[in-house]
Amino acid sequence: MKGMNRALIPQDTDWWCKSVVYQVYPKSFNDTTGKGIGDIRGLTQKLDYLKDLGVDIIWLQPVYVSPQRDNGYDVADYYRINPDYGTMQDFEELSQEIQARGMHLMLDIVVNHSSTEHVWFQEARLSRDSEYRDYYIWRNPAPDGGPPNNWISKFGGPAWQYDETTNQYFLTLFDKTQADLNWENPKVRQEVVDILEFWAEKGVDGFRMDVINLISKDQRFLNDDGSTIPGDGRKYYTDGPHVHEYLRELHEKVFAKYNSVTVGEMSSTSLDQCIRYSNPERNELSMTFNFHHLKVDYPNGQKWELMPYDFKMLKKLFSDWQIGMQQGGGWSALFFNNHDQPRALSRFLDDGEYHTESAKLLATTLHGLQGTPYIFQGEEIGMANPKWSDIEEFRDVESLNMYRILQEQGKSEEEALNIIRERSRDNSRTPMQWDSTPNAGFTTGTPWIKVDERYPQINVQAQLEDPNSIYYHYHKLIRLRKTVQVITDGEYQCLDDAHPQVYAYQRSNAQETLVVISNFSGQNAQFVLPDSLYSQFKNQASGSVELLIGNTKHAPELDQVITLTPYASYMWIFR
Ligand code: GLC
């Protein structure tokens, strides 16, 4: 690709630019054994469902051998399938069936850290002279015997674990059983290349790189002086000194060779960094996830404090990133949901009375933007946060750690539970709701995590039977992306940054203008189109306006003043 600005160049050279990705959390997707845990064959069984929906790429989350402290993000063997999920033969069958349907498989690669049960770590911890010692990050204790510095783990508590055998600490930015790998060591980087090649040879077309912007740590391992929030040490390892170099190495050795589609999960990153990661001229990754738009309800960046979300900030973040990535020639992974986030439907909109409108609004708003949209399992039927009142229902290591830590910090049991209910990653991890039979058709056994009790109303089968369902809304949006060029290449412009209820934007190329208008509030709203845009389609003799998709029975005319009912959302095109 020539030129830095993707908005000015043809987009179709990259096969994944018009794709939609579906994210599968295997543990909660479909259980064929009755063990209460989803499995690989369960996914294979549902491939026709995903194909019909219109999905191009299936992102399968970790199914490797793992003690499951962090549901597979703690890998103990990168080359074997966890028996709970099936066998390598099941995996190969899945890969072939995906290919046979013209879809692509994207694997989750977790190489910022491994499980402490990985044989590398088991060897490394035996002695300071072990040949695997340098696969991990070891430091001497501080003079007082405590951790080498004051960094805090993302799951709470110190980021260092003491190991008695060799009297040193090892770094763990996540759970204490997830030991950070030492990417400074060329042998580690070669191991990663080998892992990627192994899976690419099995027909895998893409890789989702877990927290990949954390792999290069500032080797000084300085204390965080707290001068920038949240002051937990992240400024010393986020988008670190050699990260781009390491990614270019992977690109050269693997991604380019296999024409892989790659998405990097970027923790606490910046727009400039994401342009660098994803601009095709730099030969690093195809696209990036960032999380700024999902922190608009964190007071002062604190995840474990509650506040109503800041709607204008949400719009501003979408706009800044759309414009910035477009100008810098980067490419975004678009998403509202994933396995680490509460359901956006419950978090930002109304999952009760306006359930269907809200779910469709989120979909339309996101799918009109530039980038590659990701659908997290169950989003396409409007799955919502479960309403649990007992800590016993929660499973996630982060939630359980924080429940304890919040109380140690002085919160009452009830206050701590309220925060966990809002913020827990388990909100999105409840089993997929297939039908109205017991346990939503997910398992014939006892599910590892409770099914949301609304499954008799919210399930796949019911939505397949209803032409106005959320499912068919996604079905249509996915097809629009394939046929309406401006969705891929149109220049982005926000239409009213200051409106307190409405998010409206336009996308335009030389032939077409797309207008997306969504009322994010439970009250009627009025929206006034800017004069320039209004006159553009009003005065053009040959042009015509078409409603591409909406979420109410009767859509208003695209006029200068538009009245929107609660959670109404429309996408018009003018050509
Ligand atoms: C990523 C994953 C998350 C996991 C963490 C550590 O953020 O999405 O689920 O816990 O990395 O691997």
Residues whose N, C-alpha, C, O or C-beta is under 5 A from the ligand:
A	BS01	GLC	D70 Y73 F174 D210 V211 D340
